[in-house]
Amino acid sequence: DTSKGLRVMAIAYVPDYSQSAFTCIAGPDGDITDYLRLPHILKRKNSFRHEEKMLKESDLLAIKNFICTKKPHVV
């Protein structure tokens, strides 16, 4: 239902593994309503290090849950 406006989700990152990526949802009035910090999203999913793989998968699951709970109209 878009009668009250659109919710837009965006992801911002820099190509540096030491920096965290962030995703946020902007409401109809342009204010950021929710955000999520993704410190391990740039790591490789097929890494030899088991810890890196698990951290990447946890960030992907966090994004999935964020989308399912906040229900943005546009990503």
All heavy atoms as a GROMACS GRO file, in nm:
protein
  598
    1ASP      N    1   0.085  -0.118   0.000
    1ASP     CA    2   0.000   0.000   0.000
    1ASP      C    3   0.090   0.124   0.000
    1ASP      O    4   0.168   0.144   0.092
    1ASP     CB    5  -0.090  -0.002   0.122
    1ASP     CG    6  -0.184   0.116   0.126
    1ASP    OD1    7  -0.217   0.170   0.019
    1ASP    OD2    8  -0.225   0.152   0.237
    2THR      N    9   0.078   0.205  -0.102
    2THR     CA   10   0.161   0.326  -0.113
    2THR      C   11   0.080   0.453  -0.089
    2THR      O   12   0.125   0.561  -0.125
    2THR     CB   13   0.226   0.333  -0.251
    2THR    OG1   14   0.125   0.334  -0.352
    2THR    CG2   15   0.319   0.216  -0.273
    3SER      N   16  -0.036   0.442  -0.028
    3SER     CA   17  -0.119   0.561  -0.007
    3SER      C   18  -0.054   0.659   0.092
    3SER      O   19  -0.079   0.779   0.085
    3SER     CB   20  -0.257   0.521   0.045
    3SER     OG   21  -0.245   0.454   0.170
    4LYS      N   22   0.029   0.610   0.181
    4LYS     CA   23   0.098   0.697   0.277
    4LYS      C   24   0.239   0.731   0.231
    4LYS      O   25   0.316   0.788   0.307
    4LYS     CB   26   0.102   0.630   0.413
    4LYS     CG   27  -0.034   0.609   0.474
    4LYS     CD   28  -0.023   0.542   0.608
    4LYS     CE   29  -0.161   0.515   0.665
    4LYS     NZ   30  -0.155   0.440   0.790
    5GLY      N   31   0.275   0.696   0.110
    5GLY     CA   32   0.408   0.725   0.058
    5GLY      C   33   0.491   0.598   0.043
    5GLY      O   34   0.448   0.489   0.079
    6LEU      N   35   0.610   0.615  -0.009
    6LEU     CA   36   0.700   0.502  -0.034
    6LEU      C   37   0.809   0.493   0.072
    6LEU      O   38   0.860   0.595   0.117
    6LEU     CB   39   0.766   0.516  -0.171
    6LEU     CG   40   0.675   0.507  -0.292
    6LEU    CD1   41   0.754   0.538  -0.418
    6LEU    CD2   42   0.613   0.371  -0.302
    7ARG      N   43   0.847   0.372   0.105
    7ARG     CA   44   0.963   0.347   0.189
    7ARG      C   45   1.074   0.296   0.097
    7ARG      O   46   1.055   0.200   0.023
    7ARG     CB   47   0.932   0.242   0.296
    7ARG     CG   48   0.841   0.293   0.405
    7ARG     CD   49   0.815   0.188   0.511
    7ARG     NE   50   0.766   0.062   0.459
    7ARG     CZ   51   0.639   0.035   0.428
    7ARG    NH1   52   0.548   0.130   0.441
    7ARG    NH2   53   0.604  -0.083   0.382
    8VAL      N   54   1.189   0.359   0.103
    8VAL     CA   55   1.301   0.327   0.015
    8VAL      C   56   1.417   0.274   0.099
    8VAL      O   57   1.454   0.335   0.199
    8VAL     CB   58   1.347   0.452  -0.064
    8VAL    CG1   59   1.466   0.420  -0.150
    8VAL    CG2   60   1.232   0.505  -0.147
    9MET      N   61   1.473   0.162   0.056
    9MET     CA   62   1.589   0.104   0.124
    9MET      C   63   1.712   0.124   0.037
    9MET      O   64   1.707   0.105  -0.084
    9MET     CB   65   1.568  -0.045   0.149
    9MET     CG   66   1.683  -0.112   0.217
    9MET     SD   67   1.650  -0.286   0.237
    9MET     CE   68   1.816  -0.347   0.245
   10ALA      N   69   1.824   0.161   0.100
   10ALA     CA   70   1.950   0.181   0.028
   10ALA      C   71   2.064   0.121   0.109
   10ALA      O   72   2.056   0.112   0.231
   10ALA     CB   73   1.974   0.328   0.005
   11ILE      N   74   2.169   0.080   0.038
   11ILE     CA   75   2.289   0.029   0.102
   11ILE      C   76   2.405   0.120   0.061
   11ILE      O   77   2.422   0.149  -0.057
   11ILE     CB   78   2.318  -0.117   0.060
   11ILE    CG1   79   2.205  -0.208   0.108
   11ILE    CG2   80   2.452  -0.164   0.118
   11ILE    CD1   81   2.220  -0.351   0.064
   12ALA      N   82   2.483   0.162   0.159
   12ALA     CA   83   2.600   0.247   0.134
   12ALA      C   84   2.724   0.178   0.187
   12ALA      O   85   2.724   0.126   0.298
   12ALA     CB   86   2.581   0.382   0.201
   13TYR      N   87   2.830   0.179   0.105
   13TYR     CA   88   2.955   0.117   0.147
   13TYR      C   89   3.071   0.181   0.073
   13TYR      O   90   3.053   0.246  -0.029
   13TYR     CB   91   2.954  -0.034   0.121
   13TYR     CG   92   2.954  -0.070  -0.025
   13TYR    CD1   93   3.073  -0.101  -0.091
   13TYR    CD2   94   2.836  -0.073  -0.098
   13TYR    CE1   95   3.074  -0.134  -0.225
   13TYR    CE2   96   2.837  -0.107  -0.231
   13TYR     CZ   97   2.954  -0.136  -0.294
   13TYR     OH   98   2.955  -0.168  -0.428
   14VAL      N   99   3.189   0.163   0.127
   14VAL     CA  100   3.312   0.200   0.059
   14VAL      C  101   3.390   0.071   0.035
   14VAL      O  102   3.379  -0.023   0.114
   14VAL     CB  103   3.397   0.300   0.141
   14VAL    CG1  104   3.328   0.434   0.151
   14VAL    CG2  105   3.427   0.247   0.277
   15PRO      N  106   3.465   0.061  -0.073
   15PRO     CA  107   3.535  -0.065  -0.101
   15PRO      C  108   3.659  -0.084  -0.014
   15PRO      O  109   3.770  -0.098  -0.062
   15PRO     CB  110   3.570  -0.053  -0.249
   15PRO     CG  111   3.575   0.092  -0.275
   15PRO     CD  112   3.476   0.156  -0.182
   16ASP      N  113   3.638  -0.083   0.116
   16ASP     CA  114   3.745  -0.101   0.213
   16ASP      C  115   3.693  -0.198   0.319
   16ASP      O  116   3.590  -0.174   0.381
   16ASP     CB  117   3.781   0.034   0.275
   16ASP     CG  118   3.894   0.025   0.375
   16ASP    OD1  119   3.960  -0.082   0.384
   16ASP    OD2  120   3.917   0.124   0.446
   17TYR      N  121   3.766  -0.307   0.340
   17TYR     CA  122   3.720  -0.410   0.433
   17TYR      C  123   3.720  -0.365   0.579
   17TYR      O  124   3.652  -0.425   0.662
   17TYR     CB  125   3.805  -0.536   0.420
   17TYR     CG  126   3.792  -0.601   0.285
   17TYR    CD1  127   3.898  -0.606   0.196
   17TYR    CD2  128   3.671  -0.657   0.246
   17TYR    CE1  129   3.884  -0.665   0.073
   17TYR    CE2  130   3.655  -0.717   0.123
   17TYR     CZ  131   3.762  -0.721   0.037
   17TYR     OH  132   3.748  -0.779  -0.086
   18SER      N  133   3.793  -0.260   0.610
   18SER     CA  134   3.797  -0.214   0.748
   18SER      C  135   3.680  -0.121   0.782
   18SER      O  136   3.659  -0.089   0.899
   18SER     CB  137   3.929  -0.142   0.776
   18SER     OG  138   3.938  -0.025   0.699
   19GLN      N  139   3.603  -0.079   0.683
   19GLN     CA  140   3.488   0.009   0.704
   19GLN      C  141   3.359  -0.073   0.700
   19GLN      O  142   3.346  -0.165   0.621
   19GLN     CB  143   3.481   0.116   0.595
   19GLN     CG  144   3.602   0.204   0.588
   19GLN     CD  145   3.605   0.306   0.699
   19GLN    OE1  146   3.500   0.351   0.746
   19GLN    NE2  147   3.723   0.343   0.742
   20SER      N  148   3.265  -0.039   0.783
   20SER     CA  149   3.135  -0.106   0.783
   20SER      C  150   3.044  -0.048   0.676
   20SER      O  151   3.051   0.070   0.646
   20SER     CB  152   3.066  -0.090   0.918
   20SER     OG  153   3.135  -0.159   1.017
   21ALA      N  154   2.960  -0.132   0.622
   21ALA     CA  155   2.856  -0.087   0.531
   21ALA      C  156   2.730  -0.063   0.614
   21ALA      O  157   2.713  -0.118   0.723
   21ALA     CB  158   2.830  -0.191   0.424
   22PHE      N  159   2.641   0.020   0.562
   22PHE     CA  160   2.515   0.049   0.630
   22PHE      C  161   2.402   0.039   0.531
   22PHE      O  162   2.417   0.069   0.413
   22PHE     CB  163   2.517   0.190   0.691
   22PHE     CG  164   2.600   0.202   0.813
   22PHE    CD1  165   2.735   0.232   0.805
   22PHE    CD2  166   2.545   0.181   0.938
   22PHE    CE1  167   2.813   0.242   0.917
   22PHE    CE2  168   2.623   0.192   1.052
   22PHE     CZ  169   2.757   0.222   1.041
   23THR      N  170   2.288  -0.005   0.579
   23THR     CA  171   2.165   0.001   0.501
   23THR      C  172   2.063   0.078   0.584
   23THR      O  173   2.065   0.073   0.708
   23THR     CB  174   2.114  -0.140   0.464
   23THR    OG1  175   1.999  -0.127   0.382
   23THR    CG2  176   2.080  -0.223   0.585
   24CYS      N  177   1.977   0.150   0.515
   24CYS     CA  178   1.877   0.229   0.587
   24CYS      C  179   1.748   0.232   0.508
   24CYS      O  180   1.744   0.202   0.389
   24CYS     CB  181   1.927   0.370   0.613
   24CYS     SG  182   1.947   0.467   0.463
   25ILE      N  183   1.643   0.272   0.576
   25ILE     CA  184   1.512   0.289   0.513
   25ILE      C  185   1.469   0.433   0.533
   25ILE      O  186   1.467   0.483   0.646
   25ILE     CB  187   1.408   0.192   0.570
   25ILE    CG1  188   1.450   0.051   0.539
   25ILE    CG2  189   1.269   0.227   0.521
   25ILE    CD1  190   1.344  -0.051   0.533
   26ALA      N  191   1.439   0.499   0.422
   26ALA     CA  192   1.389   0.636   0.425
   26ALA      C  193   1.238   0.631   0.412
   26ALA      O  194   1.184   0.563   0.324
   26ALA     CB  195   1.449   0.718   0.313
   27GLY      N  196   1.172   0.702   0.500
   27GLY     CA  197   1.026   0.707   0.499
   27GLY      C  198   0.973   0.804   0.395
   27GLY      O  199   1.049   0.866   0.319
   28PRO      N  200   0.842   0.819   0.389
   28PRO     CA  201   0.780   0.906   0.288
   28PRO      C  202   0.822   1.052   0.298
   28PRO      O  203   0.826   1.122   0.197
   28PRO     CB  204   0.630   0.893   0.316
   28PRO     CG  205   0.615   0.771   0.396
   28PRO     CD  206   0.743   0.749   0.468
   29ASP      N  207   0.856   1.099   0.417
   29ASP     CA  208   0.894   1.238   0.433
   29ASP      C  209   1.044   1.261   0.416
   29ASP      O  210   1.093   1.372   0.429
   29ASP     CB  211   0.849   1.291   0.569
   29ASP     CG  212   0.898   1.205   0.683
   29ASP    OD1  213   0.958   1.099   0.657
   29ASP    OD2  214   0.874   1.243   0.800
   30GLY      N  215   1.120   1.154   0.386
   30GLY     CA  216   1.263   1.166   0.363
   30GLY      C  217   1.349   1.141   0.484
   30GLY      O  218   1.472   1.141   0.474
   31ASP      N  219   1.288   1.120   0.600
   31ASP     CA  220   1.365   1.092   0.721
   31ASP      C  221   1.404   0.945   0.725
   31ASP      O  222   1.330   0.858   0.678
   31ASP     CB  223   1.282   1.124   0.846
   31ASP     CG  224   1.259   1.273   0.864
   31ASP    OD1  225   1.340   1.351   0.811
   31ASP    OD2  226   1.160   1.308   0.930
   32ILE      N  227   1.520   0.917   0.783
   32ILE     CA  228   1.565   0.779   0.799
   32ILE      C  229   1.490   0.719   0.917
   32ILE      O  230   1.501   0.767   1.030
   32ILE     CB  231   1.718   0.774   0.822
   32ILE    CG1  232   1.791   0.840   0.707
   32ILE    CG2  233   1.764   0.631   0.842
   32ILE    CD1  234   1.763   0.779   0.571
   33THR      N  235   1.415   0.614   0.891
   33THR     CA  236   1.335   0.553   0.997
   33THR      C  237   1.409   0.439   1.065
   33THR      O  238   1.395   0.421   1.185
   33THR     CB  239   1.201   0.502   0.941
   33THR    OG1  240   1.227   0.408   0.837
   33THR    CG2  241   1.118   0.616   0.888
   34ASP      N  242   1.485   0.360   0.990
   34ASP     CA  243   1.559   0.248   1.046
   34ASP      C  244   1.691   0.233   0.972
   34ASP      O  245   1.702   0.268   0.856
   34ASP     CB  246   1.480   0.118   1.028
   34ASP     CG  247   1.352   0.116   1.109
   34ASP    OD1  248   1.360   0.128   1.231
   34ASP    OD2  249   1.244   0.105   1.047
   35TYR      N  250   1.789   0.179   1.043
   35TYR     CA  251   1.917   0.152   0.978
   35TYR      C  252   1.976   0.024   1.035
   35TYR      O  253   1.934  -0.024   1.140
   35TYR     CB  254   2.014   0.269   0.994
   35TYR     CG  255   2.066   0.288   1.134
   35TYR    CD1  256   2.186   0.230   1.174
   35TYR    CD2  257   1.996   0.364   1.226
   35TYR    CE1  258   2.234   0.246   1.302
   35TYR    CE2  259   2.043   0.382   1.353
   35TYR     CZ  260   2.162   0.322   1.391
   35TYR     OH  261   2.208   0.339   1.519
   36LEU      N  262   2.073  -0.030   0.963
   36LEU     CA  263   2.137  -0.155   1.003
   36LEU      C  264   2.285  -0.146   0.966
   36LEU      O  265   2.319  -0.109   0.853
   36LEU     CB  266   2.071  -0.272   0.930
   36LEU     CG  267   2.122  -0.412   0.956
   36LEU    CD1  268   2.099  -0.451   1.102
   36LEU    CD2  269   2.052  -0.510   0.865
   37ARG      N  270   2.372  -0.179   1.059
   37ARG     CA  271   2.516  -0.180   1.035
   37ARG      C  272   2.556  -0.318   0.988
   37ARG      O  273   2.518  -0.418   1.049
   37ARG     CB  274   2.589  -0.144   1.164
   37ARG     CG  275   2.738  -0.135   1.150
   37ARG     CD  276   2.800  -0.086   1.281
   37ARG     NE  277   2.942  -0.091   1.273
   37ARG     CZ  278   3.018  -0.186   1.327
   37ARG    NH1  279   2.961  -0.284   1.395
   37ARG    NH2  280   3.148  -0.184   1.314
   38LEU      N  281   2.633  -0.324   0.879
   38LEU     CA  282   2.676  -0.451   0.820
   38LEU      C  283   2.828  -0.454   0.812
   38LEU      O  284   2.886  -0.424   0.708
   38LEU     CB  285   2.614  -0.466   0.680
   38LEU     CG  286   2.462  -0.458   0.675
   38LEU    CD1  287   2.416  -0.438   0.533
   38LEU    CD2  288   2.401  -0.581   0.737
   39PRO      N  289   2.895  -0.491   0.920
   39PRO     CA  290   3.042  -0.481   0.921
   39PRO      C  291   3.113  -0.586   0.836
   39PRO      O  292   3.228  -0.568   0.799
   39PRO     CB  293   3.077  -0.498   1.068
   39PRO     CG  294   2.963  -0.573   1.127
   39PRO     CD  295   2.842  -0.531   1.048
   40HIS      N  296   3.046  -0.695   0.801
   40HIS     CA  297   3.113  -0.804   0.731
   40HIS      C  298   3.055  -0.834   0.593
   40HIS      O  299   3.082  -0.939   0.536
   40HIS     CB  300   3.106  -0.931   0.815
   40HIS     CG  301   3.156  -0.911   0.954
   40HIS    ND1  302   3.288  -0.890   0.984
   40HIS    CD2  303   3.090  -0.905   1.073
   40HIS    CE1  304   3.302  -0.875   1.114
   40HIS    NE2  305   3.183  -0.882   1.170
   41ILE      N  306   2.979  -0.744   0.537
   41ILE     CA  307   2.912  -0.770   0.410
   41ILE      C  308   3.010  -0.778   0.292
   41ILE      O  309   2.982  -0.845   0.193
   41ILE     CB  310   2.800  -0.665   0.383
   41ILE    CG1  311   2.704  -0.714   0.275
   41ILE    CG2  312   2.859  -0.532   0.346
   41ILE    CD1  313   2.619  -0.826   0.316
   42LEU      N  314   3.125  -0.715   0.303
   42LEU     CA  315   3.221  -0.717   0.193
   42LEU      C  316   3.315  -0.837   0.197
   42LEU      O  317   3.396  -0.854   0.106
   42LEU     CB  318   3.303  -0.588   0.192
   42LEU     CG  319   3.225  -0.461   0.160
   42LEU    CD1  320   3.316  -0.340   0.166
   42LEU    CD2  321   3.159  -0.470   0.024
   43LYS      N  322   3.304  -0.919   0.298
   43LYS     CA  323   3.388  -1.038   0.305
   43LYS      C  324   3.340  -1.141   0.203
   43LYS      O  325   3.228  -1.135   0.154
   43LYS     CB  326   3.386  -1.098   0.445
   43LYS     CG  327   3.448  -1.005   0.548
   43LYS     CD  328   3.467  -1.076   0.676
   43LYS     CE  329   3.518  -0.995   0.789
   43LYS     NZ  330   3.606  -0.891   0.773
   44ARG      N  331   3.425  -1.237   0.171
   44ARG     CA  332   3.391  -1.338   0.070
   44ARG      C  333   3.307  -1.449   0.131
   44ARG      O  334   3.336  -1.499   0.240
   44ARG     CB  335   3.517  -1.395   0.010
   44ARG     CG  336   3.598  -1.294  -0.064
   44ARG     CD  337   3.716  -1.353  -0.130
   44ARG     NE  338   3.774  -1.462  -0.049
   44ARG     CZ  339   3.882  -1.528  -0.083
   44ARG    NH1  340   3.945  -1.498  -0.193
   44ARG    NH2  341   3.929  -1.624  -0.007
   45LYS      N  342   3.206  -1.492   0.057
   45LYS     CA  343   3.119  -1.600   0.104
   45LYS      C  344   3.187  -1.736   0.090
   45LYS      O  345   3.158  -1.828   0.165
   45LYS     CB  346   2.988  -1.597   0.025
   45LYS     CG  347   2.880  -1.683   0.084
   45LYS     CD  348   2.751  -1.664   0.010
   45LYS     CE  349   2.640  -1.743   0.074
   45LYS     NZ  350   2.514  -1.725   0.004
   46ASN      N  351   3.279  -1.749  -0.004
   46ASN     CA  352   3.348  -1.876  -0.025
   46ASN      C  353   3.492  -1.869   0.027
   46ASN      O  354   3.583  -1.926  -0.032
   46ASN     CB  355   3.346  -1.915  -0.173
   46ASN     CG  356   3.410  -1.810  -0.261
   46ASN    OD1  357   3.445  -1.703  -0.215
   46ASN    ND2  358   3.426  -1.841  -0.388
   47SER      N  359   3.511  -1.803   0.139
   47SER     CA  360   3.643  -1.785   0.198
   47SER      C  361   3.693  -1.916   0.259
   47SER      O  362   3.616  -2.001   0.300
   47SER     CB  363   3.637  -1.677   0.305
   47SER     OG  364   3.760  -1.665   0.370
   48PHE      N  365   3.825  -1.929   0.264
   48PHE     CA  366   3.885  -2.045   0.330
   48PHE      C  367   3.868  -2.037   0.481
   48PHE      O  368   3.864  -2.138   0.549
   48PHE     CB  369   4.032  -2.056   0.294
   48PHE     CG  370   4.054  -2.092   0.151
   48PHE    CD1  371   4.114  -2.003   0.064
   48PHE    CD2  372   4.014  -2.216   0.102
   48PHE    CE1  373   4.134  -2.036  -0.069
   48PHE    CE2  374   4.033  -2.249  -0.030
   48PHE     CZ  375   4.093  -2.160  -0.116
   49ARG      N  376   3.861  -1.916   0.532
   49ARG     CA  377   3.841  -1.897   0.676
   49ARG      C  378   3.694  -1.919   0.709
   49ARG      O  379   3.606  -1.850   0.659
   49ARG     CB  380   3.882  -1.757   0.718
   49ARG     CG  381   4.028  -1.730   0.703
   49ARG     CD  382   4.058  -1.592   0.750
   49ARG     NE  383   4.199  -1.564   0.738
   49ARG     CZ  384   4.249  -1.444   0.737
   49ARG    NH1  385   4.169  -1.339   0.747
   49ARG    NH2  386   4.379  -1.426   0.727
   50HIS      N  387   3.670  -2.011   0.797
   50HIS     CA  388   3.532  -2.044   0.835
   50HIS      C  389   3.463  -1.927   0.905
   50HIS      O  390   3.344  -1.903   0.886
   50HIS     CB  391   3.532  -2.168   0.924
   50HIS     CG  392   3.396  -2.217   0.959
   50HIS    ND1  393   3.309  -2.266   0.864
   50HIS    CD2  394   3.330  -2.222   1.077
   50HIS    CE1  395   3.196  -2.300   0.922
   50HIS    NE2  396   3.206  -2.274   1.052
   51GLU      N  397   3.540  -1.851   0.984
   51GLU     CA  398   3.482  -1.738   1.056
   51GLU      C  399   3.432  -1.630   0.959
   51GLU      O  400   3.326  -1.573   0.979
   51GLU     CB  401   3.585  -1.674   1.151
   51GLU     CG  402   3.644  -1.768   1.253
   51GLU     CD  403   3.764  -1.844   1.199
   51GLU    OE1  404   3.841  -1.791   1.118
   51GLU    OE2  405   3.780  -1.960   1.239
   52GLU      N  406   3.512  -1.602   0.855
   52GLU     CA  407   3.472  -1.502   0.755
   52GLU      C  408   3.343  -1.543   0.686
   52GLU      O  409   3.253  -1.462   0.666
   52GLU     CB  410   3.581  -1.485   0.650
   52GLU     CG  411   3.667  -1.365   0.671
   52GLU     CD  412   3.761  -1.341   0.554
   52GLU    OE1  413   3.724  -1.368   0.439
   52GLU    OE2  414   3.872  -1.297   0.581
   53LYS      N  415   3.335  -1.669   0.651
   53LYS     CA  416   3.216  -1.721   0.584
   53LYS      C  417   3.093  -1.707   0.673
   53LYS      O  418   2.987  -1.663   0.629
   53LYS     CB  419   3.239  -1.867   0.547
   53LYS     CG  420   3.125  -1.931   0.475
   53LYS     CD  421   3.157  -2.074   0.441
   53LYS     CE  422   3.040  -2.138   0.371
   53LYS     NZ  423   3.062  -2.277   0.339
   54MET      N  424   3.106  -1.741   0.800
   54MET     CA  425   2.993  -1.732   0.892
   54MET      C  426   2.951  -1.587   0.917
   54MET      O  427   2.832  -1.557   0.926
   54MET     CB  428   3.028  -1.801   1.025
   54MET     CG  429   3.055  -1.950   1.012
   54MET     SD  430   2.922  -2.041   0.932
   54MET     CE  431   2.795  -2.027   1.054
   55LEU      N  432   3.049  -1.496   0.926
   55LEU     CA  433   3.016  -1.356   0.946
   55LEU      C  434   2.944  -1.297   0.825
   55LEU      O  435   2.848  -1.220   0.840
   55LEU     CB  436   3.143  -1.276   0.976
   55LEU     CG  437   3.210  -1.306   1.110
   55LEU    CD1  438   3.346  -1.239   1.119
   55LEU    CD2  439   3.121  -1.265   1.225
   56LYS      N  440   2.987  -1.332   0.706
   56LYS     CA  441   2.921  -1.287   0.583
   56LYS      C  442   2.778  -1.339   0.578
   56LYS      O  443   2.684  -1.265   0.548
   56LYS     CB  444   3.001  -1.335   0.461
   56LYS     CG  445   2.931  -1.322   0.329
   56LYS     CD  446   2.940  -1.183   0.275
   56LYS     CE  447   2.886  -1.181   0.132
   56LYS     NZ  448   2.927  -1.064   0.061
   57GLU      N  449   2.760  -1.468   0.608
   57GLU     CA  450   2.626  -1.525   0.606
   57GLU      C  451   2.535  -1.463   0.712
   57GLU      O  452   2.416  -1.447   0.689
   57GLU     CB  453   2.634  -1.676   0.623
   57GLU     CG  454   2.690  -1.745   0.501
   57GLU     CD  455   2.705  -1.895   0.518
   57GLU    OE1  456   2.677  -1.947   0.628
   57GLU    OE2  457   2.746  -1.959   0.420
   58SER      N  458   2.591  -1.425   0.826
   58SER     CA  459   2.509  -1.360   0.928
   58SER      C  460   2.464  -1.221   0.882
   58SER      O  461   2.351  -1.180   0.909
   58SER     CB  462   2.583  -1.351   1.060
   58SER     OG  463   2.689  -1.261   1.053
   59ASP      N  464   2.551  -1.149   0.811
   59ASP     CA  465   2.511  -1.019   0.756
   59ASP      C  466   2.404  -1.035   0.649
   59ASP      O  467   2.310  -0.955   0.641
   59ASP     CB  468   2.631  -0.944   0.699
   59ASP     CG  469   2.705  -0.863   0.804
   59ASP    OD1  470   2.665  -0.868   0.922
   59ASP    OD2  471   2.802  -0.795   0.768
   60LEU      N  472   2.417  -1.136   0.564
   60LEU     CA  473   2.315  -1.160   0.461
   60LEU      C  474   2.181  -1.196   0.524
   60LEU      O  475   2.075  -1.152   0.477
   60LEU     CB  476   2.362  -1.270   0.365
   60LEU     CG  477   2.478  -1.233   0.274
   60LEU    CD1  478   2.524  -1.355   0.195
   60LEU    CD2  479   2.440  -1.121   0.181
   61LEU      N  480   2.184  -1.274   0.630
   61LEU     CA  481   2.061  -1.308   0.701
   61LEU      C  482   2.001  -1.184   0.767
   61LEU      O  483   1.879  -1.167   0.768
   61LEU     CB  484   2.089  -1.416   0.805
   61LEU     CG  485   1.968  -1.466   0.883
   61LEU    CD1  486   1.867  -1.532   0.790
   61LEU    CD2  487   2.011  -1.562   0.991
   62ALA      N  488   2.086  -1.096   0.819
   62ALA     CA  489   2.038  -0.971   0.880
   62ALA      C  490   1.968  -0.884   0.776
   62ALA      O  491   1.864  -0.823   0.804
   62ALA     CB  492   2.153  -0.896   0.944
   63ILE      N  493   2.024  -0.876   0.654
   63ILE     CA  494   1.959  -0.799   0.547
   63ILE      C  495   1.825  -0.860   0.511
   63ILE      O  496   1.726  -0.790   0.493
   63ILE     CB  497   2.050  -0.791   0.423
   63ILE    CG1  498   2.170  -0.703   0.448
   63ILE    CG2  499   1.973  -0.737   0.302
   63ILE    CD1  500   2.268  -0.701   0.336
   64LYS      N  501   1.821  -0.992   0.501
   64LYS     CA  502   1.696  -1.061   0.467
   64LYS      C  503   1.589  -1.032   0.573
   64LYS      O  504   1.475  -0.999   0.539
   64LYS     CB  505   1.721  -1.211   0.457
   64LYS     CG  506   1.599  -1.290   0.424
   64LYS     CD  507   1.632  -1.438   0.417
   64LYS     CE  508   1.506  -1.519   0.400
   64LYS     NZ  509   1.533  -1.663   0.402
   65ASN      N  510   1.625  -1.041   0.700
   65ASN     CA  511   1.529  -1.013   0.807
   65ASN      C  512   1.488  -0.866   0.809
   65ASN      O  513   1.373  -0.834   0.838
   65ASN     CB  514   1.589  -1.053   0.942
   65ASN     CG  515   1.602  -1.203   0.957
   65ASN    OD1  516   1.532  -1.280   0.890
   65ASN    ND2  517   1.693  -1.245   1.042
   66PHE      N  518   1.582  -0.778   0.778
   66PHE     CA  519   1.553  -0.634   0.773
   66PHE      C  520   1.449  -0.605   0.665
   66PHE      O  521   1.354  -0.531   0.687
   66PHE     CB  522   1.684  -0.559   0.746
   66PHE     CG  523   1.675  -0.410   0.762
   66PHE    CD1  524   1.660  -0.352   0.886
   66PHE    CD2  525   1.686  -0.326   0.652
   66PHE    CE1  526   1.655  -0.214   0.901
   66PHE    CE2  527   1.681  -0.190   0.665
   66PHE     CZ  528   1.665  -0.133   0.790
   67ILE      N  529   1.466  -0.666   0.548
   67ILE     CA  530   1.371  -0.647   0.439
   67ILE      C  531   1.236  -0.706   0.474
   67ILE      O  532   1.131  -0.646   0.450
   67ILE     CB  533   1.426  -0.705   0.307
   67ILE    CG1  534   1.545  -0.623   0.259
   67ILE    CG2  535   1.318  -0.710   0.200
   67ILE    CD1  536   1.619  -0.684   0.141
   68CYS      N  537   1.236  -0.825   0.534
   68CYS     CA  538   1.109  -0.892   0.568
   68CYS      C  539   1.031  -0.818   0.675
   68CYS      O  540   0.908  -0.814   0.671
   68CYS     CB  541   1.136  -1.034   0.612
   68CYS     SG  542   1.185  -1.145   0.480
   69THR      N  543   1.100  -0.758   0.771
   69THR     CA  544   1.028  -0.690   0.879
   69THR      C  545   0.988  -0.547   0.842
   69THR      O  546   0.879  -0.503   0.879
   69THR     CB  547   1.113  -0.687   1.008
   69THR    OG1  548   1.237  -0.624   0.982
   69THR    CG2  549   1.135  -0.827   1.061
   70LYS      N  550   1.072  -0.475   0.770
   70LYS     CA  551   1.045  -0.334   0.740
   70LYS      C  552   0.966  -0.316   0.610
   70LYS      O  553   0.906  -0.211   0.591
   70LYS     CB  554   1.176  -0.254   0.731
   70LYS     CG  555   1.262  -0.266   0.854
   70LYS     CD  556   1.190  -0.224   0.979
   70LYS     CE  557   1.280  -0.241   1.100
   70LYS     NZ  558   1.212  -0.220   1.225
   71LYS      N  559   0.969  -0.412   0.522
   71LYS     CA  560   0.893  -0.413   0.398
   71LYS      C  561   0.906  -0.285   0.314
   71LYS      O  562   0.809  -0.211   0.295
   71LYS     CB  563   0.746  -0.442   0.424
   71LYS     CG  564   0.723  -0.579   0.485
   71LYS     CD  565   0.578  -0.609   0.493
   71LYS     CE  566   0.542  -0.740   0.558
   71LYS     NZ  567   0.639  -0.839   0.582
   72PRO      N  568   1.027  -0.257   0.265
   72PRO     CA  569   1.042  -0.137   0.180
   72PRO      C  570   0.975  -0.160   0.044
   72PRO      O  571   0.960  -0.272  -0.003
   72PRO     CB  572   1.194  -0.126   0.164
   72PRO     CG  573   1.244  -0.264   0.179
   72PRO     CD  574   1.153  -0.330   0.280
   73HIS      N  575   0.931  -0.050  -0.017
   73HIS     CA  576   0.870  -0.058  -0.149
   73HIS      C  577   0.976  -0.066  -0.258
   73HIS      O  578   0.955  -0.126  -0.363
   73HIS     CB  579   0.782   0.064  -0.175
   73HIS     CG  580   0.663   0.071  -0.084
   73HIS    ND1  581   0.662   0.152   0.027
   73HIS    CD2  582   0.545   0.005  -0.085
   73HIS    CE1  583   0.545   0.137   0.088
   73HIS    NE2  584   0.473   0.049   0.024
   74VAL      N  585   1.090  -0.002  -0.234
   74VAL     CA  586   1.198   0.005  -0.333
   74VAL      C  587   1.330  -0.027  -0.264
   74VAL      O  588   1.355   0.019  -0.153
   74VAL     CB  589   1.208   0.147  -0.395
   74VAL    CG1  590   1.320   0.155  -0.494
   74VAL    CG2  591   1.076   0.186  -0.459
   75VAL      N  592   1.413  -0.107  -0.331
   75VAL     CA  593   1.548  -0.135  -0.279
   75VAL      C  594   1.646  -0.081  -0.380
   75VAL      O  595   1.638  -0.108  -0.498
   75VAL     CB  596   1.570  -0.286  -0.260
   75VAL    CG1  597   1.713  -0.313  -0.215
   75VAL    CG2  598   1.472  -0.343  -0.161
   0.00000   0.00000   0.00000
